[in-house]
């Protein structure tokens, strides 16, 4: 065994001393929050990471702590400045002290946080996404699609429990003009790390019914900036931009326009505003139809007026011809009326005869059916009487047989035939093993009880 050795505690103590010497003061560090949780005591525990330039591989990781007293001040300061929660996925600039504890190891104690850095990083990432979409040539693709004048069939992407979705449906279904608008919900997660993939999957499901729907609606009920960060992601934005149907957004993001809003066909502030926008399309189209109707009526009136004047002139020219034609038609109508009267009278006479014969046939068939019914009922009644009588007789015989069996099995009759019943302590003796020398035995006969004491027991094989 080597003479020069350390215990684990001693080694950790030396590491702690070297770290304290190497980092005697606090440092400003840039890192991304991978995990964050707050415990009941008010302390906040984080996992910090740094990724490579490609953003796929983690090349550094550290545990960090914000003690309750500091966290109560830092959290509202950060969220008031950035207008978003301190959450996983954010890149932060933090002032930390390097700490090492013999049991728990290395960690960082966060003393301060610079919210302006996070604001700048979020803005930078958003601009990178916008620049990439412009380079890809897709940023205006969805805007170039034509939204139908009457979008009656809508595919809606939202959380089914979101208040914004309920507001959207209520506004759509209870419009004052009673327009009927079909809408189908494609549920999705609308915030957090899983939101981007969930919304893209909903778009893929809608794509299968591309020929059916007129437009896609993406809505949610607002929220903090961190809740809506998913709407600035590149993959979601490019899916919206290249979608073959017009996409309307109403994600409740009042303060800023998200990248999803920028690439969508139409951006509206709230789910209710989206519903109002759809209804306005109906109202504009309805007004257009009314204008067409008024124009058609005016042009028709003008045409009729012109034709009326032309006919009046023609009538003056052809009055004699018309008079003669009317006279001929009048005579023709009189003769046709006479022929029609004769034909109608003959038809109704035939129908009356047919109904008379049909009535007689129905009367005969009805009486026949009733007679057959009474005959069947009488037969069924007699048959039921016979079967009930036979059943009661059979039950009576069985009762007599049971009564006789019970009487023959009466224990008193068995005792009169010479049998007896022996008991010890009110327990029937069925086996010699139940009896011990000295037991008092009661023997019941048909006319009395014999009490005896066991002096000897003899067992026979």
Order of alpha helices (4+ residues) and beta strands (2+ residues): alpha-beta-beta-beta-alpha-beta-beta-alpha-beta-alpha-beta-alpha-beta-alpha-beta-alpha-beta-alpha-alpha-alpha-beta-beta-beta-beta
